Amino acid sequence: MTERLGWIDDAVSRLITLIDRFLVIDSRDGGVLQIEDIDINAMLEDVDRHFEALGMAPRLRVEPYPGTLIHRGDPDMLLTVMINLVDNALKCSPPDSVVDVRVSSVDDAVLLIELMATRPDPTVVILDIGQPDGDGREIARRLRAERSCAIIMLTALNEADERVRGYDSGADIYMVKHTSLREIEAAINSLLRRIREPSHRTQPSTPRPWVLHRPSWSLIAPDLGTVKLIATEVAFLSVLMSTINETCLRDDLVQAMARRYTTFDNRHLDAVVSRLRRKIAKATDLPSPIKVIYGSGYAFTSPGRVD
């Protein structure tokens, strides 16, 4: 208990320091910001230890960045922001759920779009118009056309014409960079309430499909629950989801899943399906889309696609 109280006191102290720094108008000239190289993986370990000390480790899964990622900034400020973000995610998630924390880094807008194509839809995106190699409004248009998420534009462009162009490109909320953190947080919470409590007057949206993401060996459910797969399961779903709502014969499935120098028969096929159904049930409350067609094979009976 003493150790946990110490961590809480330390977090409060960091937060007070962060607020003080934001209140200093001439922070750069006054030297308030302590700019230095930050090892992001080391900082993720600090975040993990913080919540472990608070007894919340079972609800947190921190994924280190694959390699070395150095960020130039104020370490105390960044750590406080990261802890607050994770803390809010834990508070806004079901008590028995697990929050995944991972950091991605891209060098340009094109790579950002490619990266997002491999991930479940974000709930809210905060987007700057000024990009090193492009226009944030174009990213907003693509997000609006291809993804289901709310968009906040946070930019230095404050003219009325720029605001109109931002809204026309797909922004739900347009804010300038001098906006306080409390107002930005309020805007995010407002969007989250709108998403979670849709109006009864709106028509139901098209249900999300199941997505087999082969590069990461994952099956992503419509509620964004993720099932990690092994090679035989990827092979099975690749065949099954290529013909939605159609029966895949047992012999065809066995042939697709067989490997050289190995024996694979109907008994092995049934074992793979049974294991996969258990993994789906553990990852999501949705009914399994894999149905048995007695005497013939299996079918994938929900909307789905293979990426």
N, C-alpha and C positions, 0 to 999 in steps of 0.2 A: 504493500500500500504506500509506504514512504517513497519507494522508487517511482511509482506512478504519479504521485503528487509532485515529485520533483520534475518529471517530464512535462506535466501540465503547466507548472510554474515557468519552465523554460520556454514552452510554446507561447504562453501569454507574454512573456518578456520580448520574444522575437516579434510578436504581432504589434506590440506597443512601439517597438523600434521601427517597424515597417511603417506604421501610421505616421510617426514623427517625421520620417524621411519624406513621405509623400506630402506632408504639410509644409516642407521647406521649399519655397518657390525657386530659390537660386541654388538648388541642390548640386548641380554640376560645378558651378563656380565655387561654392562653399566647400566642396570636397566631401560632402556627406556620403555619396555613393562610393563604396570601396570596390572598385572594378579590378577583377583579376580573372585568371583562367580557372574554370570550374570543370572538374571531372564529373560528368553527368551520372555515370554508373556509381561513383562513390556517393553522390548525393542521393541516388535512389536507395542505396543501402542505409543512409541516414533516415530517409522517410520510412523504410521498412522497420528499422529499429525503434523509431518513435512510436509506431502503432503496435509493435510487439510489446513495448513497455506498458501500453495502455490496455493490453489484453485483447487486442483486435486482430492479431495475426491470422487466426483461422479465416477471417473474412477478406483477407488481402492477398493478392497474388501479384508480386512485383517481377516483371520480366526485364532483365538487364539489356542494355543496348548491345547488339552484336558487333563488338569491336570497341574502339575508343572514340568517344565523342566529347570534345572540349567546347564549352560555351564561355564566352566573354561576358562577365556581368558581376553583380553584387551577390556573393554566395548567401548571405543571411536573408536578403530579400527574396532570392529565388527559392531557397529552402522553405521559407514561410509561405510563399505562394503555393508551392507544391503540396505542402502539408494541408493547407486550407482547401485546396482543390480535392484532394483525396478524402479529407474529412467530410466535405459536402457530398461527395459521391457515396460515401458510406451511409450518411444520414438519409439520402434520397433513395436508397436501394432497399429492397426487402431485407428484413433482419437475418434471414437464412441464406442470403445470396453472397456471392464472392465478387469482389471488385478487382478487375484486372488493371494494372498500371504498367504502361509501356511508353517508351519515348521513340519517336521516329524523326528522322532528319532528312530533308531534301534540299537541293540547291536551287531549284527553280519551280515555276508554276506547273510546267508540264509534268515533272516528276511527282508533284503533289497530287495531280489528278490521277496519274497512274497508280500511286500508292493507295489512294482512297478507293480505287476500283477493286482492290483486293481485301478491303475491310468492310465490316457491317456499316450500315448508314449511321453517321453520327447524329445525335439528337439536336445539338446546336453548334453552328460553326461561326466563329468570330473572324471576320475577313477584312484585311486592309486593301484599299484600292491600289495603292502604290506597291507594285511587285518588281523585283529586279529584272525580270524578263517578260513582263506582261502586265495586263490590266486585271485588277481584282474583279471588275464588273463582268469580264468574260468568264472568270472562274465561277462567279455567282450564277451566270446563265447556264453553265454546264451542270452545276450542282442542282439547280432548280429543275432542269430537264431530266437528269439521270438519277438523282438521289432524293430521298425523302428526309429532309432536315430543315430546321429553321436557320435563318441567316441573319446575323447582325453585322452590319458594316461599321467598322471603327476606323475613322480616317481623319486626316487633317483638313480635307476639303469641305468647307462649310457653306459655300454659296448655294443659293436656292436651286440653280440649274443642276449642280452636282448632286444634290439630294434627290431631285427628280430622276436623274439618270441612275442613281443607285437603286431607288425603288423600282424603276422600270426593269433593271437587270435581275431583280429577284429578291432584294433585301426585304426582310420583315421589319427590321428596325435599323435606322441610320443614326449613328452617333459620332460626335467629333472627339478627338483625342484628349481634349481637356476635361472630358466627362469624368466625374468622380467614380471611384471603384464601387461605391455603394449603389450608384445609379446603374452601372453596368450589371452588377449582381441582380438588382431589381428587374432589369430588362430580361435577363436570362431566366429568372424565376417566373416572370410573366409568360414567357414563351413556353416554359415547361408546363405551367398550369393549363395553357391553351391546348397543348399537345395531349396531356393526360386526361383532360376533361373536355372532349369535343362537344360542340353544340349538338343538341338533338335535332336541330333543323338541317344539319348537313347530311349529305348522302354518305353512306359508308364507302370508304375508300377501297380500292382494289387490294385484296390481301397480298402480303409479301410472299414471294415464292421461297421454297427451300433452295439453297444454293450449295452445290458441291464445288468447293474451291480446291482444285487439284494441286496447285503449287504448294499450299500449306497443309494438304491432307486433312481438310476440315469439311464438315457438313454444318451449314449455318441455318438454323431454324427461322421461321417467320418472326418469332419473338426475340431473335438474335441470340438464343442459346446456341452454343457451339459444341459440336461433337468432334473430338480428335479421332482420326481414323488410322488404321494400319493398311498395308498394301492390298490385302485381299478385300477389305471393305471398300477401298477406293475403286478397285476393279469391278466389284459387284455393283456399286451405285452408278458407275460410269455407264454400264450397260443398261441398268434398270431405268435411269433418268433420261436416257436418250430416246425413250419411247414412253412418255407420260401416259398413264391410264391404259396402257396396253400390256398384255401378258408377255413376259419374257420366259421362254421355256427353260426348264431345268438344264437340259443338255447344253443349251447355248451359254447359260450362266457358268456352268461347270467348266466349259471349254475356255471361257474368257478369264477365269480365275486360276486355271491350272498353270503350273510352271514346269519347266524342264526338270527331269530327274525327281519329280515329286508326284505322289498319288493324290488325286483330288476327286471325290465322288459326291453323291447326293447327301451322304451323312455329314461330310465336311461343309457342304453348302448350307444345310440346315443349322449347323453349329454357328457359322458365320452370321446368318440372319438372326438367330436367337441372341447372340452377343450384341449385335448392332442395335437390335430393338431395346435391349436393356440400357445401352449407352444413351440412346435417344430419350428414353423415359427418365433417365437421371439428369439430362441436360435441359429438358423442357417439359412443361405440362401439356403440351399439344399431343394429340393422338399420333401414333406412328403412321407415317405415310406408306409404309411397306406392308402390303397385303398378300396373304397367301391365296393363290388360285389353285384350289385343290385338284390334284391329278395332273396339273400342267406346270406350274411354276410360281412366279411372283410378279407383282405389279407395283409401280409407284403411283399412288392415286391422288396426290396433291400437286398443285402447281410447283414447278421446279425448273432449275436450269443448271448446266454444267459450265463452270468458268475455268 
